[in-house]
């Protein structure tokens, strides 16, 4: 989501996010929402003893988190003994930045690599990880000197690692963590209770849904969607203190693969929460239900709008992967007839991102009933001349000419740390 996980919410900034939510892609409240968000700098420095230091500076928000995710994946796959992630130079760390670290911790455990993190000084990352049940995944140190000293005192663990708390929970339901039967967990200010209900899981939130608690909610919901795929979130005991936190539900659903692989319904929202959900059009992606029987029915129906997105590395093969991901989505959504045109469009847009921007990219797919919306967000800012060239596809290169010919509409959204090039491909008429 790119949200801050520390401090209070500035009213003007919140209003800016809410206004931006009306013009950026539904369910993706990203860096486009406010010019404050700039890209983080990520540098990799090998050290003796098969160690690698990954230094991060600037704002670790949505686009930068995606880039850090790719960097850490590549470094871990190289098989170092230890990786030190230095966040001391960051201005802030968003929810997706923490998600990138969590994914890296899982990969490091699989590759028997020690992952050390030096958190920023302006918020308590250790506490945030602890209340989310993630603290056992990391070695946290307050300084680079302390981290190197700790690594020097012991050899990195090269035998089978001790199972993390989360792994134990999955094998033993009820032993703890969000996957436990009837287990209550979450943030100190927000209680998250999980209970199975037949083929689905009900997550009950009790307390404030705010800037501080949204990270714990997103983590819990994401894990359950990936584990079982059918989740109902009970909002009847929620006090909404920060409206943008509601964007966690469609964003997390899209990141987990979206309908039908992952299915999410909101239940029991009071008038204030229900009004906010409808005003932000979240109910088009994540339905609102009045009771559990209605929620069960909603899980089995395709929502009015379905989303999914994928992060792709800056490699030539990403265009092929984008076509495969689009075909898979269209098959799941039963709109295979649009594949020939849409596959060409997504391939051209991803190729442009890889060749011209030279960065990883995020492919977003959205079906709203009459068309497929394709967005490719890279992390290379563009000047007005480049933006005008993309907007005026009639005078652009061959790739964008093809996109314009196959699309009902196309354009570009500039961000402070990149741009999203989008196109709308209409569904063929029914015969």
C-alpha positions in Angstrom: 0.0 0.0 0.0 2.9 2.3 0.4 1.5 3.6 3.7 3.6 4.8 6.6 3.7 2.4 9.5 4.8 5.0 12.0 3.6 8.3 13.4 0.2 10.0 13.0 -1.7 10.7 9.9 -1.6 14.3 8.5 -5.2 15.3 7.5 -4.2 17.0 4.3 -2.1 14.0 3.3 -4.9 11.6 4.0 -7.3 13.8 1.9 -4.7 13.7 -0.9 -4.6 10.0 -0.8 -8.4 9.8 -0.9 -8.6 12.1 -3.8 -5.9 10.2 -5.7 -7.8 6.9 -5.1 -10.5 8.2 -7.4 -8.1 8.5 -10.4 -5.5 5.8 -9.9 -6.3 2.1 -10.5 -8.8 0.7 -8.0 -7.2 -1.2 -5.2 -3.8 0.2 -5.9 -3.2 3.3 -3.7 0.5 3.7 -4.7 3.1 6.4 -5.0 0.8 8.2 -7.5 -1.3 9.4 -4.6 1.1 12.0 -3.3 4.3 13.7 -4.7 6.0 13.0 -1.3 6.7 9.5 -2.2 10.1 9.2 -4.0 12.0 6.1 -5.0 14.4 4.5 -2.6 18.0 4.0 -3.6 19.2 0.4 -3.3 22.9 -0.5 -3.5 24.6 -3.9 -3.2 28.1 -4.3 -1.7 29.8 -7.6 -1.4 32.0 -8.2 1.7 34.5 -10.8 2.8 33.2 -14.1 4.3 30.5 -14.5 1.6 28.5 -11.6 3.0 26.5 -9.0 1.0 25.3 -5.6 2.3 22.1 -4.2 0.7 21.9 -0.5 1.6 18.5 1.2 1.2 18.0 5.0 1.3 15.1 7.3 0.7 11.4 6.3 0.7 10.7 2.5 0.8 7.2 2.7 -0.6 5.3 0.7 -3.3 7.6 0.9 -6.3 10.8 0.9 -4.3 9.6 -2.1 -2.3 9.0 -4.0 -5.6 12.6 -3.2 -6.7 14.1 -4.2 -3.3 12.1 -7.5 -3.6 13.8 -8.2 -6.9 17.2 -7.3 -5.6 16.9 -9.5 -2.5 15.6 -12.4 -4.6 18.6 -12.2 -6.9 21.1 -11.9 -4.0 19.7 -14.7 -2.0 19.6 -17.0 -5.1 23.4 -16.5 -5.4 23.8 -18.3 -2.1 25.7 -16.0 0.2 26.3 -17.0 3.9 24.7 -13.8 5.1 22.9 -10.7 3.8 22.7 -7.5 5.8 19.8 -5.2 4.8 20.6 -1.7 6.1 17.5 0.5 6.4 19.1 3.1 8.6 19.2 5.6 5.6 15.5 5.3 4.8 13.1 8.2 5.3 10.2 5.8 5.9 9.3 2.2 5.4 5.9 1.3 4.0 3.8 -1.8 4.5 5.0 -3.2 1.2 8.6 -2.6 2.2 8.0 -4.9 5.2 6.3 -7.4 3.0 9.4 -7.5 0.8 11.6 -8.2 3.9 9.2 -11.0 4.9 9.4 -12.6 1.5 13.2 -12.3 1.6 13.3 -14.0 5.0 11.4 -16.9 3.7 13.7 -17.3 0.7 16.8 -16.9 3.0 15.6 -19.7 5.3 15.1 -22.0 2.3 18.6 -21.2 1.0 20.2 -21.4 4.5 21.3 -17.8 4.4 21.4 -15.6 7.5 19.3 -12.4 7.0 20.2 -9.5 9.2 18.3 -6.2 9.2 19.4 -2.8 10.6 16.1 -1.0 11.1 15.6 2.8 10.8 15.7 4.8 14.0 12.4 6.6 13.6 10.0 3.7 14.4 10.2 0.4 16.2 10.4 -2.2 13.5 11.1 -5.0 16.0 7.7 -4.2 17.7 5.9 -4.1 14.4 7.3 -7.5 13.5 6.6 -8.9 16.9 2.9 -8.0 17.0 2.6 -9.5 13.5 4.2 -12.7 14.6 7.2 -12.2 12.2 10.0 -11.3 14.6 11.5 -14.8 14.6 12.2 -14.5 10.9 14.9 -11.9 11.3 18.2 -11.0 13.1 17.7 -7.3 14.0 20.7 -5.1 15.0 20.8 -1.4 15.8 24.0 -0.7 13.9 26.2 -2.0 11.2 29.0 -2.4 13.7 26.8 -4.5 16.0 25.6 -6.6 13.1 29.1 -7.4 11.9 30.2 -8.2 15.4 27.3 -10.6 15.9 28.1 -12.4 12.6 31.8 -12.6 13.5 31.0 -14.2 16.9 29.2 -17.1 15.2 29.2 -19.0 12.0 26.0 -18.5 10.0 23.6 -21.4 10.5 24.1 -23.9 7.7 22.1 -26.8 9.0 18.3 -27.1 8.8 17.0 -23.9 10.4 14.7 -24.0 13.4 11.1 -23.8 12.2 9.7 -20.4 12.5 6.6 -19.7 14.6 4.5 -19.5 11.4 5.7 -22.8 10.1 4.8 -24.5 13.4 1.4 -22.9 13.4 0.6 -24.3 9.9 1.4 -27.8 11.0 -0.4 -27.5 14.3 -3.6 -25.5 14.0 -4.4 -23.9 17.3 -0.8 -23.7 18.5 -0.7 -19.9 17.8 -0.4 -17.3 15.0 -3.2 -16.2 12.7 -3.6 -19.7 11.3 -4.6 -21.2 14.6 -8.1 -22.3 15.4 -9.9 -19.5 17.2 -6.5 -17.8 17.8 -6.5 -14.1 18.7 -3.5 -12.1 17.6 -2.6 -8.9 15.7 -1.6 -5.4 16.9 -1.7 -4.3 20.6 -4.5 -1.9 19.6 -6.4 -4.3 17.3 -7.5 -7.8 18.1 -7.6 -10.2 15.2 -9.5 -13.4 15.9 -9.5 -16.3 13.3 -12.0 -19.2 13.3 -12.8 -21.8 10.6 -16.4 -22.0 9.4 -16.6 -24.9 7.1 -14.9 -24.2 3.8 -14.0 -20.7 4.7 -12.3 -18.7 7.5 -13.8 -15.9 9.4 -11.5 -13.1 10.6 -13.0 -10.8 13.2 -11.3 -7.4 13.8 -11.9 -5.7 17.1 -10.6 -2.2 17.7 -9.4 0.7 15.6 -8.5 0.3 11.9 -5.9 2.9 11.5 -2.5 3.8 10.1 -0.8 1.9 12.9 -2.9 -1.3 12.7 -3.4 -1.8 8.9 -0.1 -3.6 8.5 -1.1 -6.3 10.9 -4.5 -6.7 9.2 -2.9 -6.9 5.7 -0.4 -9.5 6.9 -3.1 -11.7 8.6 -5.5 -11.5 5.6 -2.7 -12.2 3.1 -1.6 -15.3 4.9 -5.1 -16.7 5.1 -5.8 -16.0 1.4 -2.7 -17.8 0.4 -3.4 -20.7 2.7 -7.0 -21.3 2.0 -8.3 -18.8 -0.5 -11.8 -18.2 1.1 -11.8 -15.5 3.8 -14.6 -13.4 5.3 -13.6 -10.4 7.4 -16.0 -9.4 10.1 -15.9 -5.6 10.6 -18.8 -5.4 13.1 -16.4 -4.4 15.9 -14.1 -2.1 13.9 -13.7 1.6 14.6 -12.6 3.2 11.3 -9.9 5.9 12.2 -8.1 6.1 8.8 -10.2 5.5 5.7 -7.3 4.6 3.3 -6.6 1.5 5.5 -9.7 0.0 3.8 -7.6 -0.2 0.6 -5.7 -3.0 2.2 -8.5 -5.4 1.4 -8.6 -5.1 -2.4 -4.8 -4.6 -2.6 -4.1 -7.7 -0.6 -6.7 -9.7 -2.6 -5.1 -8.7 -5.9 -1.6 -9.6 -4.6 -2.8 -13.0 -3.5 -4.0 -13.7 -7.1 -7.5 -12.4 -7.0 -10.8 -14.2 -7.7 -11.2 -17.2 -8.1 -8.0 -18.4 -6.5 -8.4 -16.0 -3.6 -11.8 -14.9 -2.5 -12.6 -12.2 0.1 -15.8 -10.8 1.5 -16.4 -8.0 4.1 -19.1 -8.7 6.7 -21.1 -6.6 9.2 -19.8 -3.2 8.4 -21.6 -0.4 10.3 -22.9 2.7 8.5 -19.7 4.7 8.6 -17.5 1.8 7.4 -20.0 0.8 4.7 -20.3 4.3 3.4 -16.5 4.6 3.2 -16.2 1.2 1.4 -18.8 2.2 -1.2 -17.4 5.7 -1.6 -14.0 4.3 -2.5 -15.7 1.6 -4.7 -14.0 -1.1 -2.7 -17.2 -3.1 -2.7 -16.9 -3.7 -6.4 -13.8 -5.8 -5.7 -14.5 -7.0 -2.2 -18.2 -7.5 -1.7 -20.1 -6.3 1.4 -22.4 -8.9 3.1 -24.9 -8.4 5.9 -24.6 -11.9 7.4 -22.6 -15.1 7.0 -25.0 -16.8 4.6 -24.9 -13.9 2.2 -21.1 -13.8 2.6 -20.9 -17.5 1.6 -22.9 -16.7 -1.5 -20.7 -13.8 -2.4 -17.6 -15.9 -2.2 -19.0 -18.1 -5.0 -19.8 -15.2 -7.3 -17.4 -13.3 -9.4 -17.2 -9.7 -8.1 -18.2 -6.8 -10.3 -14.5 -5.9 -10.7 -11.7 -8.5 -10.4 -8.1 -7.5 -10.0 -4.7 -9.2 -10.0 -1.2 -7.9 -10.3 2.3 -9.3 -10.7 5.8 -8.0 -10.2 8.2 -8.7 -13.1 12.0 -8.3 -13.2 13.8 -6.2 -15.8 14.5 -9.2 -18.1 13.7 -10.0 -21.7 11.6 -13.0 -20.6 9.3 -10.7 -18.6 7.2 -10.1 -21.8 6.6 -13.8 -22.2 5.7 -14.1 -18.5 3.3 -11.2 -18.8 1.5 -12.9 -21.7 1.3 -16.2 -19.7 -0.1 -14.3 -16.7 -2.7 -12.6 -18.8 -3.8 -15.8 -20.4 -4.2 -17.4 -17.0 -6.3 -14.5 -15.7 -8.5 -14.5 -18.8 -9.1 -18.2 -18.4 -10.0 -17.8 -14.7 -12.3 -15.0 -15.6 -13.8 -16.9 -18.5 -13.0 -14.2 -21.1 -10.6 -16.1 -23.3 -11.9 -14.4 -26.4 -10.0 -11.2 -25.5 -6.7 -13.0 -25.2 -5.3 -12.5 -28.7 -5.5 -8.6 -28.5 -4.8 -8.3 -24.8 -1.7 -10.5 -24.9 -0.2 -8.3 -27.6 -0.9 -5.2 -25.7 0.6 -6.4 -22.4 3.6 -7.8 -24.2 4.3 -4.4 -25.9 3.9 -2.5 -22.6 6.2 -4.8 -20.6 8.8 -4.8 -23.4 8.8 -1.0 -23.4 9.3 -1.0 -19.6 12.2 -3.5 -19.8 13.9 -1.9 -22.8 13.3 1.8 -22.2 12.8 2.2 -18.5 15.3 -0.6 -17.7 13.5 -1.4 -14.4 11.3 -4.1 -13.0 7.6 -3.5 -13.5 4.3 -4.2 -12.0 1.6 -5.6 -14.3 -2.0 -4.9 -13.2 -5.0 -6.5 -14.8 -8.6 -5.4 -14.1 -11.8 -6.7 -15.5 -14.8 -4.5 -15.0 -17.4 -6.3 -17.1 -16.9 -4.7 -20.5 -13.2 -4.4 -20.9 -9.8 -5.5 -19.5 -7.7 -2.7 -18.1 -3.9 -3.3 -18.4 -1.4 -1.2 -16.5 2.4 -1.6 -16.5 4.1 0.5 -13.9 7.8 1.0 -14.1 10.2 2.8 -11.8 11.9 5.3 -14.2 10.5 8.8 -14.2 9.9 10.4 -17.6 10.1 14.0 -18.8 7.2 15.8 -20.4 8.5 15.0 -23.9 8.4 11.3 -23.2 5.0 11.5 -21.6 3.6 13.4 -24.6 5.0 10.8 -26.9 3.3 8.0 -25.0 0.0 10.0 -24.9 0.2 10.7 -28.6 0.5 7.1 -29.7 -0.2 8.1 -33.3 3.2 9.7 -33.6 5.0 7.2 -31.3 7.0 4.1 -32.1 5.7 0.9 -33.6 4.9 -0.8 -30.3 2.6 2.0 -29.0 1.0 2.2 -32.4 0.0 -1.4 -32.1 -1.3 -0.8 -28.5 -3.4 2.1 -29.8 -4.8 0.1 -32.6 -5.9 -2.8 -30.4 -7.2 -0.6 -27.4 -10.3 1.3 -26.8 -8.2 3.9 -24.9 -4.6 4.2 -23.7 -2.5 6.7 -21.8 0.1 7.3 -19.1 0.0 8.3 -15.4 3.3 9.9 -14.2 4.5 9.2 -10.7 7.2 10.8 -8.7 9.3 7.7 -9.1 8.1 6.2 -12.4 5.0 6.0 -14.6 2.1 3.7 -15.4 1.4 3.1 -19.1 -2.2 1.8 -19.4 -4.5 0.5 -22.1 -8.2 -0.6 -22.1 -9.0 -3.6 -24.4 -12.7 -4.1 -25.0 -14.3 -7.6 -24.7 -15.4 -9.0 -28.0 -19.2 -8.9 -28.5 -21.0 -12.1 -27.6 -22.1 -14.2 -30.6 
